[in-house]
């Protein structure tokens, strides 16, 4: 797992939730753990798109359940990067 990507995705998740950044892990579920509502999910996805300069299609957005799934998606779609 690319730690730079993971750290930034976790930062973005923390910005959209009331959970402190230090407590968020890749295993955290957006709805159950971070209490995201549908608007927060969309805003988070838009921030991920802007941060990593990628596109997150609606069908992928609906499949994202955990922070780790977003990290994996970014890693696959951003191209090679170093830790």
mmCIF file of the N, C-alpha and C atoms, coordinates in Angstrom:
data_MODEL
# 
_entry.id   MODEL 
# 
loop_
_atom_site.group_PDB 
_atom_site.id 
_atom_site.type_symbol 
_atom_site.label_atom_id 
_atom_site.label_alt_id 
_atom_site.label_comp_id 
_atom_site.label_asym_id 
_atom_site.label_entity_id 
_atom_site.label_seq_id 
_atom_site.pdbx_PDB_ins_code 
_atom_site.Cartn_x 
_atom_site.Cartn_y 
_atom_site.Cartn_z 
_atom_site.occupancy 
_atom_site.B_iso_or_equiv 
_atom_site.pdbx_formal_charge 
_atom_site.auth_seq_id 
_atom_site.auth_comp_id 
_atom_site.auth_asym_id 
_atom_site.auth_atom_id 
_atom_site.pdbx_PDB_model_num 
ATOM 1   N N  . UNK A 1 1  ? 0.844   -1.178 0.000   1.00 0.00 ? 1  UNK A N  1 
ATOM 2   C CA . UNK A 1 1  ? 0.000   0.000  0.000   1.00 0.00 ? 1  UNK A CA 1 
ATOM 3   C C  . UNK A 1 1  ? 0.887   1.239  0.000   1.00 0.00 ? 1  UNK A C  1 
ATOM 4   N N  . UNK A 1 2  ? 0.589   2.159  -0.886  1.00 0.00 ? 2  UNK A N  1 
ATOM 5   C CA . UNK A 1 2  ? 1.331   3.403  -0.984  1.00 0.00 ? 2  UNK A CA 1 
ATOM 6   C C  . UNK A 1 2  ? 0.962   4.289  0.208   1.00 0.00 ? 2  UNK A C  1 
ATOM 7   N N  . UNK A 1 3  ? 1.935   4.558  1.068   1.00 0.00 ? 3  UNK A N  1 
ATOM 8   C CA . UNK A 1 3  ? 1.639   5.297  2.299   1.00 0.00 ? 3  UNK A CA 1 
ATOM 9   C C  . UNK A 1 3  ? 1.255   6.750  2.037   1.00 0.00 ? 3  UNK A C  1 
ATOM 10  N N  . UNK A 1 4  ? 1.806   7.357  1.006   1.00 0.00 ? 4  UNK A N  1 
ATOM 11  C CA . UNK A 1 4  ? 1.430   8.742  0.691   1.00 0.00 ? 4  UNK A CA 1 
ATOM 12  C C  . UNK A 1 4  ? -0.032  8.826  0.285   1.00 0.00 ? 4  UNK A C  1 
ATOM 13  N N  . UNK A 1 5  ? -0.452  7.903  -0.565  1.00 0.00 ? 5  UNK A N  1 
ATOM 14  C CA . UNK A 1 5  ? -1.848  7.873  -0.989  1.00 0.00 ? 5  UNK A CA 1 
ATOM 15  C C  . UNK A 1 5  ? -2.734  7.557  0.208   1.00 0.00 ? 5  UNK A C  1 
ATOM 16  N N  . UNK A 1 6  ? -2.371  6.553  0.977   1.00 0.00 ? 6  UNK A N  1 
ATOM 17  C CA . UNK A 1 6  ? -3.181  6.159  2.138   1.00 0.00 ? 6  UNK A CA 1 
ATOM 18  C C  . UNK A 1 6  ? -3.324  7.317  3.116   1.00 0.00 ? 6  UNK A C  1 
ATOM 19  N N  . UNK A 1 7  ? -2.232  7.999  3.398   1.00 0.00 ? 7  UNK A N  1 
ATOM 20  C CA . UNK A 1 7  ? -2.287  9.129  4.328   1.00 0.00 ? 7  UNK A CA 1 
ATOM 21  C C  . UNK A 1 7  ? -3.205  10.229 3.824   1.00 0.00 ? 7  UNK A C  1 
ATOM 22  N N  . UNK A 1 8  ? -3.117  10.525 2.548   1.00 0.00 ? 8  UNK A N  1 
ATOM 23  C CA . UNK A 1 8  ? -3.942  11.615 2.012   1.00 0.00 ? 8  UNK A CA 1 
ATOM 24  C C  . UNK A 1 8  ? -5.416  11.231 1.964   1.00 0.00 ? 8  UNK A C  1 
ATOM 25  N N  . UNK A 1 9  ? -5.736  9.973  1.604   1.00 0.00 ? 9  UNK A N  1 
ATOM 26  C CA . UNK A 1 9  ? -7.136  9.526  1.599   1.00 0.00 ? 9  UNK A CA 1 
ATOM 27  C C  . UNK A 1 9  ? -7.689  9.568  3.024   1.00 0.00 ? 9  UNK A C  1 
ATOM 28  N N  . UNK A 1 10 ? -6.900  9.150  3.992   1.00 0.00 ? 10 UNK A N  1 
ATOM 29  C CA . UNK A 1 10 ? -7.335  9.200  5.393   1.00 0.00 ? 10 UNK A CA 1 
ATOM 30  C C  . UNK A 1 10 ? -7.544  10.653 5.824   1.00 0.00 ? 10 UNK A C  1 
ATOM 31  N N  . UNK A 1 11 ? -6.654  11.553 5.408   1.00 0.00 ? 11 UNK A N  1 
ATOM 32  C CA . UNK A 1 11 ? -6.833  12.973 5.714   1.00 0.00 ? 11 UNK A CA 1 
ATOM 33  C C  . UNK A 1 11 ? -8.164  13.481 5.169   1.00 0.00 ? 11 UNK A C  1 
ATOM 34  N N  . UNK A 1 12 ? -8.459  13.130 3.920   1.00 0.00 ? 12 UNK A N  1 
ATOM 35  C CA . UNK A 1 12 ? -9.707  13.572 3.302   1.00 0.00 ? 12 UNK A CA 1 
ATOM 36  C C  . UNK A 1 12 ? -10.921 12.989 4.021   1.00 0.00 ? 12 UNK A C  1 
ATOM 37  N N  . UNK A 1 13 ? -10.833 11.715 4.405   1.00 0.00 ? 13 UNK A N  1 
ATOM 38  C CA . UNK A 1 13 ? -11.939 11.088 5.140   1.00 0.00 ? 13 UNK A CA 1 
ATOM 39  C C  . UNK A 1 13 ? -12.171 11.808 6.467   1.00 0.00 ? 13 UNK A C  1 
ATOM 40  N N  . UNK A 1 14 ? -11.099 12.178 7.137   1.00 0.00 ? 14 UNK A N  1 
ATOM 41  C CA . UNK A 1 14 ? -11.217 12.883 8.421   1.00 0.00 ? 14 UNK A CA 1 
ATOM 42  C C  . UNK A 1 14 ? -11.861 14.253 8.233   1.00 0.00 ? 14 UNK A C  1 
ATOM 43  N N  . UNK A 1 15 ? -11.545 14.913 7.135   1.00 0.00 ? 15 UNK A N  1 
ATOM 44  C CA . UNK A 1 15 ? -12.127 16.226 6.865   1.00 0.00 ? 15 UNK A CA 1 
ATOM 45  C C  . UNK A 1 15 ? -13.642 16.160 6.717   1.00 0.00 ? 15 UNK A C  1 
ATOM 46  N N  . UNK A 1 16 ? -14.160 15.007 6.303   1.00 0.00 ? 16 UNK A N  1 
ATOM 47  C CA . UNK A 1 16 ? -15.594 14.853 6.060   1.00 0.00 ? 16 UNK A CA 1 
ATOM 48  C C  . UNK A 1 16 ? -16.325 14.137 7.196   1.00 0.00 ? 16 UNK A C  1 
ATOM 49  N N  . UNK A 1 17 ? -15.618 13.766 8.235   1.00 0.00 ? 17 UNK A N  1 
ATOM 50  C CA . UNK A 1 17 ? -16.256 13.065 9.347   1.00 0.00 ? 17 UNK A CA 1 
ATOM 51  C C  . UNK A 1 17 ? -15.914 13.763 10.657  1.00 0.00 ? 17 UNK A C  1 
ATOM 52  N N  . UNK A 1 18 ? -16.527 13.282 11.718  1.00 0.00 ? 18 UNK A N  1 
ATOM 53  C CA . UNK A 1 18 ? -16.227 13.839 13.042  1.00 0.00 ? 18 UNK A CA 1 
ATOM 54  C C  . UNK A 1 18 ? -15.204 12.976 13.778  1.00 0.00 ? 18 UNK A C  1 
ATOM 55  N N  . UNK A 1 19 ? -14.653 11.980 13.072  1.00 0.00 ? 19 UNK A N  1 
ATOM 56  C CA . UNK A 1 19 ? -13.661 11.084 13.670  1.00 0.00 ? 19 UNK A CA 1 
ATOM 57  C C  . UNK A 1 19 ? -12.268 11.691 13.478  1.00 0.00 ? 19 UNK A C  1 
ATOM 58  N N  . UNK A 1 20 ? -11.479 11.767 14.547  1.00 0.00 ? 20 UNK A N  1 
ATOM 59  C CA . UNK A 1 20 ? -10.120 12.316 14.412  1.00 0.00 ? 20 UNK A CA 1 
ATOM 60  C C  . UNK A 1 20 ? -9.276  11.496 13.435  1.00 0.00 ? 20 UNK A C  1 
ATOM 61  N N  . UNK A 1 21 ? -8.446  12.176 12.698  1.00 0.00 ? 21 UNK A N  1 
ATOM 62  C CA . UNK A 1 21 ? -7.602  11.548 11.681  1.00 0.00 ? 21 UNK A CA 1 
ATOM 63  C C  . UNK A 1 21 ? -6.794  10.385 12.246  1.00 0.00 ? 21 UNK A C  1 
ATOM 64  N N  . UNK A 1 22 ? -6.281  10.554 13.455  1.00 0.00 ? 22 UNK A N  1 
ATOM 65  C CA . UNK A 1 22 ? -5.431  9.531  14.076  1.00 0.00 ? 22 UNK A CA 1 
ATOM 66  C C  . UNK A 1 22 ? -6.178  8.220  14.338  1.00 0.00 ? 22 UNK A C  1 
ATOM 67  N N  . UNK A 1 23 ? -7.502  8.269  14.361  1.00 0.00 ? 23 UNK A N  1 
ATOM 68  C CA . UNK A 1 23 ? -8.287  7.076  14.653  1.00 0.00 ? 23 UNK A CA 1 
ATOM 69  C C  . UNK A 1 23 ? -8.777  6.359  13.394  1.00 0.00 ? 23 UNK A C  1 
ATOM 70  N N  . UNK A 1 24 ? -8.569  6.948  12.234  1.00 0.00 ? 24 UNK A N  1 
ATOM 71  C CA . UNK A 1 24 ? -9.067  6.364  10.986  1.00 0.00 ? 24 UNK A CA 1 
ATOM 72  C C  . UNK A 1 24 ? -8.033  5.429  10.389  1.00 0.00 ? 24 UNK A C  1 
ATOM 73  N N  . UNK A 1 25 ? -8.492  4.233  10.028  1.00 0.00 ? 25 UNK A N  1 
ATOM 74  C CA . UNK A 1 25 ? -7.642  3.230  9.391   1.00 0.00 ? 25 UNK A CA 1 
ATOM 75  C C  . UNK A 1 25 ? -8.280  2.819  8.058   1.00 0.00 ? 25 UNK A C  1 
ATOM 76  N N  . UNK A 1 26 ? -7.543  2.099  7.212   1.00 0.00 ? 26 UNK A N  1 
ATOM 77  C CA . UNK A 1 26 ? -8.126  1.626  5.960   1.00 0.00 ? 26 UNK A CA 1 
ATOM 78  C C  . UNK A 1 26 ? -9.358  0.721  6.161   1.00 0.00 ? 26 UNK A C  1 
ATOM 79  N N  . UNK A 1 27 ? -9.484  0.128  7.330   1.00 0.00 ? 27 UNK A N  1 
ATOM 80  C CA . UNK A 1 27 ? -10.606 -0.767 7.587   1.00 0.00 ? 27 UNK A CA 1 
ATOM 81  C C  . UNK A 1 27 ? -11.892 -0.025 7.937   1.00 0.00 ? 27 UNK A C  1 
ATOM 82  N N  . UNK A 1 28 ? -11.819 1.260  8.190   1.00 0.00 ? 28 UNK A N  1 
ATOM 83  C CA . UNK A 1 28 ? -13.000 2.017  8.586   1.00 0.00 ? 28 UNK A CA 1 
ATOM 84  C C  . UNK A 1 28 ? -14.032 2.071  7.456   1.00 0.00 ? 28 UNK A C  1 
ATOM 85  N N  . UNK A 1 29 ? -15.277 1.818  7.841   1.00 0.00 ? 29 UNK A N  1 
ATOM 86  C CA . UNK A 1 29 ? -16.416 1.851  6.938   1.00 0.00 ? 29 UNK A CA 1 
ATOM 87  C C  . UNK A 1 29 ? -16.971 3.280  6.925   1.00 0.00 ? 29 UNK A C  1 
ATOM 88  N N  . UNK A 1 30 ? -17.261 3.796  5.736   1.00 0.00 ? 30 UNK A N  1 
ATOM 89  C CA . UNK A 1 30 ? -17.711 5.181  5.634   1.00 0.00 ? 30 UNK A CA 1 
ATOM 90  C C  . UNK A 1 30 ? -19.011 5.446  6.382   1.00 0.00 ? 30 UNK A C  1 
ATOM 91  N N  . UNK A 1 31 ? -19.987 4.573  6.256   1.00 0.00 ? 31 UNK A N  1 
ATOM 92  C CA . UNK A 1 31 ? -21.286 4.801  6.889   1.00 0.00 ? 31 UNK A CA 1 
ATOM 93  C C  . UNK A 1 31 ? -21.278 4.327  8.336   1.00 0.00 ? 31 UNK A C  1 
ATOM 94  N N  . UNK A 1 32 ? -20.841 3.111  8.574   1.00 0.00 ? 32 UNK A N  1 
ATOM 95  C CA . UNK A 1 32 ? -20.915 2.538  9.924   1.00 0.00 ? 32 UNK A CA 1 
ATOM 96  C C  . UNK A 1 32 ? -19.940 3.162  10.909  1.00 0.00 ? 32 UNK A C  1 
ATOM 97  N N  . UNK A 1 33 ? -18.720 3.456  10.465  1.00 0.00 ? 33 UNK A N  1 
ATOM 98  C CA . UNK A 1 33 ? -17.688 3.958  11.373  1.00 0.00 ? 33 UNK A CA 1 
ATOM 99  C C  . UNK A 1 33 ? -17.524 5.475  11.323  1.00 0.00 ? 33 UNK A C  1 
ATOM 100 N N  . UNK A 1 34 ? -17.582 6.034  10.122  1.00 0.00 ? 34 UNK A N  1 
ATOM 101 C CA . UNK A 1 34 ? -17.337 7.466  9.964   1.00 0.00 ? 34 UNK A CA 1 
ATOM 102 C C  . UNK A 1 34 ? -18.625 8.270  9.861   1.00 0.00 ? 34 UNK A C  1 
ATOM 103 N N  . UNK A 1 35 ? -19.754 7.563  9.812   1.00 0.00 ? 35 UNK A N  1 
ATOM 104 C CA . UNK A 1 35 ? -21.092 8.169  9.796   1.00 0.00 ? 35 UNK A CA 1 
ATOM 105 C C  . UNK A 1 35 ? -21.294 9.135  8.625   1.00 0.00 ? 35 UNK A C  1 
ATOM 106 N N  . UNK A 1 36 ? -20.766 8.761  7.459   1.00 0.00 ? 36 UNK A N  1 
ATOM 107 C CA . UNK A 1 36 ? -20.981 9.562  6.254   1.00 0.00 ? 36 UNK A CA 1 
ATOM 108 C C  . UNK A 1 36 ? -22.446 9.440  5.839   1.00 0.00 ? 36 UNK A C  1 
ATOM 109 N N  . UNK A 1 37 ? -23.019 10.560 5.389   1.00 0.00 ? 37 UNK A N  1 
ATOM 110 C CA . UNK A 1 37 ? -24.308 10.493 4.719   1.00 0.00 ? 37 UNK A CA 1 
ATOM 111 C C  . UNK A 1 37 ? -24.035 10.565 3.213   1.00 0.00 ? 37 UNK A C  1 
ATOM 112 N N  . UNK A 1 38 ? -25.074 10.531 2.411   1.00 0.00 ? 38 UNK A N  1 
ATOM 113 C CA . UNK A 1 38 ? -24.865 10.479 0.958   1.00 0.00 ? 38 UNK A CA 1 
ATOM 114 C C  . UNK A 1 38 ? -24.165 11.733 0.437   1.00 0.00 ? 38 UNK A C  1 
ATOM 115 N N  . UNK A 1 39 ? -24.452 12.892 1.004   1.00 0.00 ? 39 UNK A N  1 
ATOM 116 C CA . UNK A 1 39 ? -23.785 14.108 0.571   1.00 0.00 ? 39 UNK A CA 1 
ATOM 117 C C  . UNK A 1 39 ? -22.297 14.075 0.913   1.00 0.00 ? 39 UNK A C  1 
ATOM 118 N N  . UNK A 1 40 ? -21.954 13.608 2.091   1.00 0.00 ? 40 UNK A N  1 
ATOM 119 C CA . UNK A 1 40 ? -20.544 13.499 2.474   1.00 0.00 ? 40 UNK A CA 1 
ATOM 120 C C  . UNK A 1 40 ? -19.806 12.531 1.562   1.00 0.00 ? 40 UNK A C  1 
ATOM 121 N N  . UNK A 1 41 ? -20.464 11.447 1.169   1.00 0.00 ? 41 UNK A N  1 
ATOM 122 C CA . UNK A 1 41 ? -19.836 10.482 0.264   1.00 0.00 ? 41 UNK A CA 1 
ATOM 123 C C  . UNK A 1 41 ? -19.492 11.145 -1.063  1.00 0.00 ? 41 UNK A C  1 
ATOM 124 N N  . UNK A 1 42 ? -20.421 11.931 -1.603  1.00 0.00 ? 42 UNK A N  1 
ATOM 125 C CA . UNK A 1 42 ? -20.201 12.596 -2.886  1.00 0.00 ? 42 UNK A CA 1 
ATOM 126 C C  . UNK A 1 42 ? -19.107 13.656 -2.751  1.00 0.00 ? 42 UNK A C  1 
ATOM 127 N N  . UNK A 1 43 ? -19.157 14.455 -1.693  1.00 0.00 ? 43 UNK A N  1 
ATOM 128 C CA . UNK A 1 43 ? -18.144 15.487 -1.494  1.00 0.00 ? 43 UNK A CA 1 
ATOM 129 C C  . UNK A 1 43 ? -16.760 14.870 -1.306  1.00 0.00 ? 43 UNK A C  1 
ATOM 130 N N  . UNK A 1 44 ? -16.695 13.766 -0.573  1.00 0.00 ? 44 UNK A N  1 
ATOM 131 C CA . UNK A 1 44 ? -15.431 13.056 -0.383  1.00 0.00 ? 44 UNK A CA 1 
ATOM 132 C C  . UNK A 1 44 ? -14.895 12.573 -1.735  1.00 0.00 ? 44 UNK A C  1 
ATOM 133 N N  . UNK A 1 45 ? -15.761 11.972 -2.544  1.00 0.00 ? 45 UNK A N  1 
ATOM 134 C CA . UNK A 1 45 ? -15.343 11.474 -3.860  1.00 0.00 ? 45 UNK A CA 1 
ATOM 135 C C  . UNK A 1 45 ? -14.832 12.621 -4.734  1.00 0.00 ? 45 UNK A C  1 
ATOM 136 N N  . UNK A 1 46 ? -15.489 13.761 -4.677  1.00 0.00 ? 46 UNK A N  1 
ATOM 137 C CA . UNK A 1 46 ? -15.042 14.913 -5.459  1.00 0.00 ? 46 UNK A CA 1 
ATOM 138 C C  . UNK A 1 46 ? -13.665 15.381 -4.985  1.00 0.00 ? 46 UNK A C  1 
ATOM 139 N N  . UNK A 1 47 ? -13.452 15.366 -3.679  1.00 0.00 ? 47 UNK A N  1 
ATOM 140 C CA . UNK A 1 47 ? -12.133 15.750 -3.148  1.00 0.00 ? 47 UNK A CA 1 
ATOM 141 C C  . UNK A 1 47 ? -11.056 14.756 -3.569  1.00 0.00 ? 47 UNK A C  1 
ATOM 142 N N  . UNK A 1 48 ? -11.398 13.466 -3.596  1.00 0.00 ? 48 UNK A N  1 
ATOM 143 C CA . UNK A 1 48 ? -10.445 12.444 -4.049  1.00 0.00 ? 48 UNK A CA 1 
ATOM 144 C C  . UNK A 1 48 ? -10.099 12.691 -5.517  1.00 0.00 ? 48 UNK A C  1 
ATOM 145 N N  . UNK A 1 49 ? -11.117 12.972 -6.325  1.00 0.00 ? 49 UNK A N  1 
ATOM 146 C CA . UNK A 1 49 ? -10.868 13.260 -7.743  1.00 0.00 ? 49 UNK A CA 1 
ATOM 147 C C  . UNK A 1 49 ? -9.929  14.456 -7.906  1.00 0.00 ? 49 UNK A C  1 
ATOM 148 N N  . UNK A 1 50 ? -10.200 15.511 -7.158  1.00 0.00 ? 50 UNK A N  1 
ATOM 149 C CA . UNK A 1 50 ? -9.368  16.718 -7.258  1.00 0.00 ? 50 UNK A CA 1 
ATOM 150 C C  . UNK A 1 50 ? -7.950  16.466 -6.757  1.00 0.00 ? 50 UNK A C  1 
ATOM 151 N N  . UNK A 1 51 ? -7.838  15.797 -5.630  1.00 0.00 ? 51 UNK A N  1 
ATOM 152 C CA . UNK A 1 51 ? -6.529  15.567 -5.001  1.00 0.00 ? 51 UNK A CA 1 
ATOM 153 C C  . UNK A 1 51 ? -5.620  14.718 -5.880  1.00 0.00 ? 51 UNK A C  1 
ATOM 154 N N  . UNK A 1 52 ? -6.183  13.665 -6.472  1.00 0.00 ? 52 UNK A N  1 
ATOM 155 C CA . UNK A 1 52 ? -5.373  12.707 -7.213  1.00 0.00 ? 52 UNK A CA 1 
ATOM 156 C C  . UNK A 1 52 ? -5.504  12.841 -8.734  1.00 0.00 ? 52 UNK A C  1 
ATOM 157 N N  . UNK A 1 53 ? -6.307  13.814 -9.179  1.00 0.00 ? 53 UNK A N  1 
ATOM 158 C CA . UNK A 1 53 ? -6.502  14.058 -10.604 1.00 0.00 ? 53 UNK A CA 1 
ATOM 159 C C  . UNK A 1 53 ? -6.940  12.796 -11.346 1.00 0.00 ? 53 UNK A C  1 
ATOM 160 N N  . UNK A 1 54 ? -7.961  12.159 -10.782 1.00 0.00 ? 54 UNK A N  1 
ATOM 161 C CA . UNK A 1 54 ? -8.557  10.968 -11.392 1.00 0.00 ? 54 UNK A CA 1 
ATOM 162 C C  . UNK A 1 54 ? -10.065 11.161 -11.434 1.00 0.00 ? 54 UNK A C  1 
ATOM 163 N N  . UNK A 1 55 ? -10.740 10.286 -12.145 1.00 0.00 ? 55 UNK A N  1 
ATOM 164 C CA . UNK A 1 55 ? -12.200 10.304 -12.203 1.00 0.00 ? 55 UNK A CA 1 
ATOM 165 C C  . UNK A 1 55 ? -12.737 9.101  -11.434 1.00 0.00 ? 55 UNK A C  1 
ATOM 166 N N  . UNK A 1 56 ? -13.758 9.345  -10.624 1.00 0.00 ? 56 UNK A N  1 
ATOM 167 C CA . UNK A 1 56 ? -14.409 8.265  -9.879  1.00 0.00 ? 56 UNK A CA 1 
ATOM 168 C C  . UNK A 1 56 ? -15.825 8.127  -10.439 1.00 0.00 ? 56 UNK A C  1 
ATOM 169 N N  . UNK A 1 57 ? -16.046 7.155  -11.323 1.00 0.00 ? 57 UNK A N  1 
ATOM 170 C CA . UNK A 1 57 ? -17.380 6.961  -11.887 1.00 0.00 ? 57 UNK A CA 1 
ATOM 171 C C  . UNK A 1 57 ? -18.404 6.627  -10.795 1.00 0.00 ? 57 UNK A C  1 
ATOM 172 N N  . UNK A 1 58 ? -19.654 7.012  -11.041 1.00 0.00 ? 58 UNK A N  1 
ATOM 173 C CA . UNK A 1 58 ? -20.715 6.778  -10.058 1.00 0.00 ? 58 UNK A CA 1 
ATOM 174 C C  . UNK A 1 58 ? -20.814 5.320  -9.631  1.00 0.00 ? 58 UNK A C  1 
ATOM 175 N N  . UNK A 1 59 ? -20.623 4.393  -10.582 1.00 0.00 ? 59 UNK A N  1 
ATOM 176 C CA . UNK A 1 59 ? -20.732 2.973  -10.230 1.00 0.00 ? 59 UNK A CA 1 
ATOM 177 C C  . UNK A 1 59 ? -19.632 2.558  -9.245  1.00 0.00 ? 59 UNK A C  1 
ATOM 178 N N  . UNK A 1 60 ? -18.461 3.166  -9.344  1.00 0.00 ? 60 UNK A N  1 
ATOM 179 C CA . UNK A 1 60 ? -17.395 2.877  -8.385  1.00 0.00 ? 60 UNK A CA 1 
ATOM 180 C C  . UNK A 1 60 ? -17.692 3.510  -7.034  1.00 0.00 ? 60 UNK A C  1 
ATOM 181 N N  . UNK A 1 61 ? -18.218 4.704  -7.057  1.00 0.00 ? 61 UNK A N  1 
ATOM 182 C CA . UNK A 1 61 ? -18.546 5.397  -5.815  1.00 0.00 ? 61 UNK A CA 1 
ATOM 183 C C  . UNK A 1 61 ? -19.496 4.556  -4.968  1.00 0.00 ? 61 UNK A C  1 
ATOM 184 N N  . UNK A 1 62 ? -20.463 3.931  -5.602  1.00 0.00 ? 62 UNK A N  1 
ATOM 185 C CA . UNK A 1 62 ? -21.442 3.112  -4.878  1.00 0.00 ? 62 UNK A CA 1 
ATOM 186 C C  . UNK A 1 62 ? -20.812 1.859  -4.278  1.00 0.00 ? 62 UNK A C  1 
ATOM 187 N N  . UNK A 1 63 ? -19.673 1.430  -4.824  1.00 0.00 ? 63 UNK A N  1 
ATOM 188 C CA . UNK A 1 63 ? -19.001 0.222  -4.329  1.00 0.00 ? 63 UNK A CA 1 
ATOM 189 C C  . UNK A 1 63 ? -18.051 0.511  -3.174  1.00 0.00 ? 63 UNK A C  1 
ATOM 190 N N  . UNK A 1 64 ? -17.681 1.769  -2.987  1.00 0.00 ? 64 UNK A N  1 
ATOM 191 C CA . UNK A 1 64 ? -16.748 2.114  -1.911  1.00 0.00 ? 64 UNK A CA 1 
ATOM 192 C C  . UNK A 1 64 ? -17.442 1.997  -0.564  1.00 0.00 ? 64 UNK A C  1 
ATOM 193 N N  . UNK A 1 65 ? -16.965 1.079  0.252   1.00 0.00 ? 65 UNK A N  1 
ATOM 194 C CA . UNK A 1 65 ? -17.514 0.902  1.593   1.00 0.00 ? 65 UNK A CA 1 
ATOM 195 C C  . UNK A 1 65 ? -16.496 1.281  2.661   1.00 0.00 ? 65 UNK A C  1 
ATOM 196 N N  . UNK A 1 66 ? -15.202 1.080  2.355   1.00 0.00 ? 66 UNK A N  1 
ATOM 197 C CA . UNK A 1 66 ? -14.158 1.342  3.345   1.00 0.00 ? 66 UNK A CA 1 
ATOM 198 C C  . UNK A 1 66 ? -13.114 2.307  2.786   1.00 0.00 ? 66 UNK A C  1 
ATOM 199 N N  . UNK A 1 67 ? -12.379 2.896  3.684   1.00 0.00 ? 67 UNK A N  1 
ATOM 200 C CA . UNK A 1 67 ? -11.290 3.783  3.304   1.00 0.00 ? 67 UNK A CA 1 
ATOM 201 C C  . UNK A 1 67 ? -10.275 3.017  2.451   1.00 0.00 ? 67 UNK A C  1 
ATOM 202 N N  . UNK A 1 68 ? -10.002 1.785  2.820   1.00 0.00 ? 68 UNK A N  1 
ATOM 203 C CA . UNK A 1 68 ? -9.048  0.958  2.086   1.00 0.00 ? 68 UNK A CA 1 
ATOM 204 C C  . UNK A 1 68 ? -9.444  0.724  0.637   1.00 0.00 ? 68 UNK A C  1 
ATOM 205 N N  . UNK A 1 69 ? -10.737 0.598  0.379   1.00 0.00 ? 69 UNK A N  1 
ATOM 206 C CA . UNK A 1 69 ? -11.193 0.408  -0.994  1.00 0.00 ? 69 UNK A CA 1 
ATOM 207 C C  . UNK A 1 69 ? -10.894 1.643  -1.846  1.00 0.00 ? 69 UNK A C  1 
ATOM 208 N N  . UNK A 1 70 ? -11.011 2.809  -1.249  1.00 0.00 ? 70 UNK A N  1 
ATOM 209 C CA . UNK A 1 70 ? -10.694 4.039  -1.977  1.00 0.00 ? 70 UNK A CA 1 
ATOM 210 C C  . UNK A 1 70 ? -9.189  4.125  -2.225  1.00 0.00 ? 70 UNK A C  1 
ATOM 211 N N  . UNK A 1 71 ? -8.399  3.770  -1.229  1.00 0.00 ? 71 UNK A N  1 
ATOM 212 C CA . UNK A 1 71 ? -6.940  3.775  -1.390  1.00 0.00 ? 71 UNK A CA 1 
ATOM 213 C C  . UNK A 1 71 ? -6.541  2.860  -2.543  1.00 0.00 ? 71 UNK A C  1 
ATOM 214 N N  . UNK A 1 72 ? -7.104  1.660  -2.584  1.00 0.00 ? 72 UNK A N  1 
ATOM 215 C CA . UNK A 1 72 ? -6.791  0.708  -3.656  1.00 0.00 ? 72 UNK A CA 1 
ATOM 216 C C  . UNK A 1 72 ? -7.215  1.254  -5.015  1.00 0.00 ? 72 UNK A C  1 
ATOM 217 N N  . UNK A 1 73 ? -8.383  1.882  -5.077  1.00 0.00 ? 73 UNK A N  1 
ATOM 218 C CA . UNK A 1 73 ? -8.866  2.459  -6.332  1.00 0.00 ? 73 UNK A CA 1 
ATOM 219 C C  . UNK A 1 73 ? -7.898  3.531  -6.824  1.00 0.00 ? 73 UNK A C  1 
ATOM 220 N N  . UNK A 1 74 ? -7.492  4.422  -5.934  1.00 0.00 ? 74 UNK A N  1 
ATOM 221 C CA . UNK A 1 74 ? -6.563  5.494  -6.310  1.00 0.00 ? 74 UNK A CA 1 
ATOM 222 C C  . UNK A 1 74 ? -5.250  4.894  -6.792  1.00 0.00 ? 74 UNK A C  1 
ATOM 223 N N  . UNK A 1 75 ? -4.733  3.908  -6.083  1.00 0.00 ? 75 UNK A N  1 
ATOM 224 C CA . UNK A 1 75 ? -3.469  3.277  -6.483  1.00 0.00 ? 75 UNK A CA 1 
ATOM 225 C C  . UNK A 1 75 ? -3.569  2.681  -7.885  1.00 0.00 ? 75 UNK A C  1 
ATOM 226 N N  . UNK A 1 76 ? -4.695  2.062  -8.203  1.00 0.00 ? 76 UNK A N  1 
ATOM 227 C CA . UNK A 1 76 ? -4.873  1.438  -9.512  1.00 0.00 ? 76 UNK A CA 1 
ATOM 228 C C  . UNK A 1 76 ? -5.016  2.477  -10.625 1.00 0.00 ? 76 UNK A C  1 
ATOM 229 N N  . UNK A 1 77 ? -5.619  3.615  -10.321 1.00 0.00 ? 77 UNK A N  1 
ATOM 230 C CA . UNK A 1 77 ? -5.954  4.577  -11.369 1.00 0.00 ? 77 UNK A CA 1 
ATOM 231 C C  . UNK A 1 77 ? -5.005  5.758  -11.465 1.00 0.00 ? 77 UNK A C  1 
ATOM 232 N N  . UNK A 1 78 ? -4.142  5.915  -10.498 1.00 0.00 ? 78 UNK A N  1 
ATOM 233 C CA . UNK A 1 78 ? -3.218  7.035  -10.560 1.00 0.00 ? 78 UNK A CA 1 
ATOM 234 C C  . UNK A 1 78 ? -1.934  6.669  -11.284 1.00 0.00 ? 78 UNK A C  1 
ATOM 235 N N  . UNK A 1 79 ? -1.629  5.414  -11.380 1.00 0.00 ? 79 UNK A N  1 
ATOM 236 C CA . UNK A 1 79 ? -0.405  5.006  -12.039 1.00 0.00 ? 79 UNK A CA 1 
ATOM 237 C C  . UNK A 1 79 ? 0.698   4.783  -11.029 1.00 0.00 ? 79 UNK A C  1 
ATOM 238 N N  . UNK A 1 80 ? 1.890   4.434  -11.503 1.00 0.00 ? 80 UNK A N  1 
ATOM 239 C CA . UNK A 1 80 ? 2.994   4.131  -10.590 1.00 0.00 ? 80 UNK A CA 1 
ATOM 240 C C  . UNK A 1 80 ? 3.363   5.331  -9.730  1.00 0.00 ? 80 UNK A C  1 
ATOM 241 N N  . UNK A 1 81 ? 3.620   5.039  -8.470  1.00 0.00 ? 81 UNK A N  1 
ATOM 242 C CA . UNK A 1 81 ? 4.063   6.074  -7.532  1.00 0.00 ? 81 UNK A CA 1 
ATOM 243 C C  . UNK A 1 81 ? 4.940   5.426  -6.503  1.00 0.00 ? 81 UNK A C  1 
ATOM 244 N N  . UNK A 1 82 ? 5.814   6.193  -5.923  1.00 0.00 ? 82 UNK A N  1 
ATOM 245 C CA . UNK A 1 82 ? 6.706   5.632  -4.916  1.00 0.00 ? 82 UNK A CA 1 
ATOM 246 C C  . UNK A 1 82 ? 6.222   5.955  -3.526  1.00 0.00 ? 82 UNK A C  1 
ATOM 247 N N  . UNK A 1 83 ? 6.582   5.115  -2.572  1.00 0.00 ? 83 UNK A N  1 
ATOM 248 C CA . UNK A 1 83 ? 6.196   5.338  -1.165  1.00 0.00 ? 83 UNK A CA 1 
ATOM 249 C C  . UNK A 1 83 ? 6.986   6.467  -0.564  1.00 0.00 ? 83 UNK A C  1 
# 
